[in-house]
Amino acid sequence: AQRVTQPEKLLSVFKGAPVELKCNYSYSGSPELFWYVQYSRQRLQLLLRHISRESIKGFTADLNKGETSFHLKKPFAQEEDSAMYYCALRAASGSRLTFGEGTQLTVNP
Amino acid sequence: DTGVSQDPRHKITKRGQNVTFRCDPISEHNRLYWYRQTLGQGPEFLTYFQNEAQLEKSRLLSDRFSAERPKGSFSTLEIQRTEQGDSAMYLCASSFDLTGNTEAFFGQGTRLTVV
Protein backbone atom coordinates (compact mmCIF):
# COMPACT_ATOMS: atom_id res chain seq x y z
CA ALA A 1 0.00 0.00 0.00
CA GLN A 2 1.14 3.54 -0.59
CA ARG A 3 0.62 6.40 1.79
CA VAL A 4 1.60 10.07 1.94
CA THR A 5 1.74 12.01 5.18
CA GLN A 6 1.90 15.76 5.56
CA PRO A 7 2.21 16.33 9.30
CA GLU A 8 1.32 20.03 9.27
CA LYS A 9 -2.18 21.07 8.25
CA LEU A 10 -1.35 24.73 8.77
CA LEU A 11 1.93 26.59 8.41
CA SER A 12 2.37 30.29 8.87
CA VAL A 13 5.56 32.26 8.16
CA PHE A 14 6.52 35.86 7.57
CA LYS A 15 7.52 37.22 4.20
CA GLY A 16 11.20 36.68 3.56
CA ALA A 17 11.50 33.80 6.02
CA PRO A 18 12.50 30.31 4.93
CA VAL A 19 9.72 27.79 4.61
CA GLU A 20 9.71 23.99 4.63
CA LEU A 21 6.61 21.89 4.02
CA LYS A 22 7.12 18.33 5.17
CA CYS A 23 6.11 15.23 3.26
CA ASN A 24 6.78 11.63 4.19
CA TYR A 25 5.71 8.59 2.23
CA SER A 26 5.49 4.86 2.53
CA TYR A 27 5.86 2.68 -0.52
CA SER A 28 7.85 -0.47 -1.05
CA GLY A 29 9.05 0.29 -4.58
CA SER A 30 10.53 3.31 -6.34
CA PRO A 31 7.93 6.06 -6.37
CA GLU A 32 7.58 9.26 -8.28
CA LEU A 33 6.94 12.20 -5.96
CA PHE A 34 5.16 15.42 -6.78
CA TRP A 35 4.12 18.66 -5.16
CA TYR A 36 0.80 20.14 -6.28
CA VAL A 37 -0.41 23.61 -5.32
CA GLN A 38 -3.87 25.12 -5.17
CA TYR A 39 -4.11 28.90 -4.98
CA SER A 40 -7.33 30.47 -3.73
CA ARG A 41 -10.20 29.85 -6.18
CA GLN A 42 -7.92 28.11 -8.67
CA ARG A 43 -7.55 24.53 -9.76
CA LEU A 44 -4.97 22.11 -8.50
CA GLN A 45 -1.76 22.41 -10.51
CA LEU A 46 1.60 20.73 -10.57
CA LEU A 47 4.36 22.68 -8.85
CA LEU A 48 7.25 20.29 -9.27
CA ARG A 49 8.23 16.63 -9.54
CA HIS A 50 11.30 14.95 -8.20
CA ILE A 51 12.50 13.54 -11.51
CA SER A 52 12.78 17.05 -12.96
CA ARG A 53 15.15 18.19 -10.23
CA GLU A 54 14.26 21.78 -11.03
CA SER A 55 13.34 24.84 -9.05
CA ILE A 56 9.88 26.30 -9.67
CA LYS A 57 8.95 29.71 -8.24
CA GLY A 58 11.96 29.38 -5.98
CA PHE A 59 10.77 26.06 -4.53
CA THR A 60 12.89 22.92 -4.48
CA ALA A 61 12.29 19.43 -3.17
CA ASP A 62 14.74 16.58 -2.78
CA LEU A 63 13.69 12.96 -2.63
CA ASN A 64 15.36 11.28 0.35
CA LYS A 65 14.80 7.56 -0.05
CA GLY A 66 16.52 6.75 3.22
CA GLU A 67 14.14 8.93 5.19
CA THR A 68 11.26 8.40 2.72
CA SER A 69 10.73 12.13 2.58
CA PHE A 70 10.15 14.75 -0.09
CA HIS A 71 10.09 18.05 1.77
CA LEU A 72 9.34 21.26 -0.13
CA LYS A 73 11.59 24.21 0.61
CA LYS A 74 11.92 27.86 -0.29
CA PRO A 75 14.59 30.11 1.21
CA PHE A 76 12.57 33.34 1.12
CA ALA A 77 8.78 33.05 1.23
CA GLN A 78 6.61 35.55 -0.64
CA GLU A 79 3.02 36.54 0.08
CA GLU A 80 1.93 35.08 -3.25
CA ASP A 81 3.12 31.66 -2.04
CA SER A 82 0.11 31.48 0.27
CA ALA A 83 -1.83 28.44 -0.92
CA MET A 84 -2.69 24.83 -0.17
CA TYR A 85 0.14 22.44 -0.97
CA TYR A 86 -0.31 18.73 -1.58
CA CYS A 87 2.40 16.13 -1.75
CA ALA A 88 1.57 13.19 -4.02
CA LEU A 89 3.08 9.84 -4.90
CA ARG A 90 2.76 7.72 -8.00
CA ALA A 91 3.94 4.13 -7.99
CA ALA A 92 6.46 3.06 -10.60
CA SER A 93 4.60 2.25 -13.82
CA GLY A 94 1.37 3.21 -12.12
CA SER A 95 -1.11 5.88 -12.95
CA ARG A 96 -3.00 6.90 -9.87
CA LEU A 97 -1.73 9.67 -7.62
CA THR A 98 -1.91 9.20 -3.87
CA PHE A 99 -2.16 12.56 -2.14
CA GLY A 100 -1.37 13.71 1.35
CA GLU A 101 -3.90 15.70 3.35
CA GLY A 102 -2.33 19.00 2.39
CA THR A 103 -0.66 21.90 4.16
CA GLN A 104 -2.20 25.36 4.10
CA LEU A 105 0.68 27.82 3.87
CA THR A 106 0.09 31.43 4.88
CA VAL A 107 2.82 33.98 4.27
CA ASN A 108 2.24 37.08 6.36
CA PRO A 109 3.47 40.54 5.33
CA ASP B 1 -9.99 28.20 -21.25
CA THR B 2 -8.53 25.15 -22.97
CA GLY B 3 -7.97 23.20 -19.80
CA VAL B 4 -9.97 20.36 -18.28
CA SER B 5 -13.60 21.37 -18.02
CA GLN B 6 -16.14 20.01 -15.56
CA ASP B 7 -19.88 20.51 -15.48
CA PRO B 8 -21.73 21.42 -13.38
CA ARG B 9 -19.54 23.34 -10.98
CA HIS B 10 -22.01 22.89 -8.17
CA LYS B 11 -24.81 20.40 -7.58
CA ILE B 12 -27.23 20.20 -4.69
CA THR B 13 -29.39 17.10 -4.61
CA LYS B 14 -31.69 15.33 -2.22
CA ARG B 15 -30.65 12.06 -0.69
CA GLY B 16 -31.68 9.15 -2.85
CA GLN B 17 -31.53 11.04 -6.15
CA ASN B 18 -29.17 10.19 -8.98
CA VAL B 19 -26.62 12.68 -10.23
CA THR B 20 -24.32 12.75 -13.24
CA PHE B 21 -21.20 14.84 -13.73
CA ARG B 22 -19.35 15.48 -16.94
CA CYS B 23 -15.66 15.99 -17.61
CA ASP B 24 -14.13 17.23 -20.85
CA PRO B 25 -10.39 16.56 -20.85
CA ILE B 26 -7.73 18.47 -22.70
CA SER B 27 -8.02 17.60 -26.36
CA GLU B 28 -6.01 14.52 -27.37
CA HIS B 29 -5.26 13.51 -23.80
CA ASN B 30 -5.62 9.76 -23.69
CA ARG B 31 -5.87 9.33 -19.93
CA LEU B 32 -8.69 10.62 -17.77
CA TYR B 33 -8.92 10.34 -14.01
CA TRP B 34 -11.62 10.89 -11.40
CA TYR B 35 -10.77 11.85 -7.83
CA ARG B 36 -12.93 12.74 -4.85
CA GLN B 37 -11.96 15.28 -2.22
CA THR B 38 -13.70 15.78 1.10
CA LEU B 39 -13.17 18.70 3.43
CA GLY B 40 -9.72 18.73 4.99
CA GLN B 41 -8.45 15.84 2.91
CA GLY B 42 -6.38 15.47 -0.19
CA PRO B 43 -7.89 14.11 -3.39
CA GLU B 44 -8.60 10.35 -3.37
CA PHE B 45 -8.38 8.30 -6.54
CA LEU B 46 -11.62 6.83 -7.84
CA THR B 47 -10.95 5.52 -11.34
CA TYR B 48 -9.13 6.16 -14.58
CA PHE B 49 -9.50 5.56 -18.29
CA GLN B 50 -7.03 5.10 -21.06
CA ASN B 51 -8.95 6.11 -24.14
CA GLU B 52 -12.35 4.43 -23.67
CA ALA B 53 -11.10 1.58 -21.47
CA GLN B 54 -11.61 1.83 -17.71
CA LEU B 55 -8.33 0.38 -16.46
CA GLU B 56 -8.49 0.80 -12.70
CA LYS B 57 -11.16 1.37 -10.06
CA SER B 58 -10.65 2.15 -6.42
CA ARG B 59 -12.55 0.20 -3.80
CA LEU B 60 -13.94 3.63 -2.90
CA LEU B 61 -16.03 3.31 -6.04
CA SER B 62 -19.03 1.45 -4.69
CA ASP B 63 -21.62 -0.15 -6.93
CA ARG B 64 -23.62 3.09 -6.76
CA PHE B 65 -20.89 4.80 -8.74
CA SER B 66 -20.32 4.28 -12.43
CA ALA B 67 -18.05 6.06 -14.85
CA GLU B 68 -17.92 5.96 -18.61
CA ARG B 69 -15.83 7.38 -21.40
CA PRO B 70 -17.69 6.08 -24.41
CA LYS B 71 -15.68 7.58 -27.24
CA GLY B 72 -12.42 8.14 -25.48
CA SER B 73 -13.09 11.86 -25.16
CA PHE B 74 -15.43 13.22 -22.45
CA SER B 75 -16.35 11.18 -19.40
CA THR B 76 -19.34 10.98 -17.10
CA LEU B 77 -19.49 9.97 -13.46
CA GLU B 78 -22.89 8.89 -12.18
CA ILE B 79 -23.85 8.38 -8.57
CA GLN B 80 -27.07 6.52 -7.96
CA ARG B 81 -29.17 6.76 -4.79
CA THR B 82 -26.97 9.51 -3.36
CA GLU B 83 -26.13 9.51 0.34
CA GLN B 84 -25.01 12.37 2.55
CA GLY B 85 -21.55 10.80 2.67
CA ASP B 86 -21.24 11.38 -1.07
CA SER B 87 -21.00 15.12 -0.46
CA ALA B 88 -17.57 16.10 -1.74
CA MET B 89 -15.66 17.80 -4.52
CA TYR B 90 -15.32 15.54 -7.55
CA LEU B 91 -12.19 16.28 -9.55
CA CYS B 92 -11.34 15.21 -13.05
CA ALA B 93 -7.83 15.20 -14.48
CA SER B 94 -6.33 14.27 -17.81
CA SER B 95 -2.91 13.51 -19.22
CA PHE B 96 -1.28 12.45 -22.45
CA ASP B 97 0.50 9.44 -21.17
CA LEU B 98 2.38 6.92 -23.24
CA THR B 99 5.35 6.43 -20.95
CA GLY B 100 3.73 6.84 -17.55
CA ASN B 101 5.74 9.95 -17.05
CA THR B 102 3.60 12.99 -17.77
CA GLU B 103 1.74 15.65 -15.85
CA ALA B 104 -1.93 15.32 -14.93
CA PHE B 105 -3.97 18.50 -15.45
CA PHE B 106 -6.92 19.00 -13.15
CA GLY B 107 -10.31 20.55 -13.70
CA GLN B 108 -11.94 22.94 -11.26
CA GLY B 109 -14.17 20.22 -9.88
CA THR B 110 -17.85 19.64 -9.26
CA ARG B 111 -18.96 20.28 -5.70
CA LEU B 112 -21.76 17.91 -4.71
CA THR B 113 -23.94 18.58 -1.69
CA VAL B 114 -26.43 15.91 -0.69
CA VAL B 115 -29.18 17.19 1.61
Interface residues (C-beta under 8 A of the other chain):
Chain A: V4 Q6 K9 E32 Q42 R43 L44 Q45 L46 R49 I51 Y86 A88 S93 G94 S95 R96 L97 T98 F99 G100 E101 G102
Chain B: G3 V4 R31 Y33 Y35 G40 Q41 G42 P43 E44 F45 Y48 L55 E56 S58 L91 D97 G100 N101 E103 A104 F105 F106 G107 Q108 G109
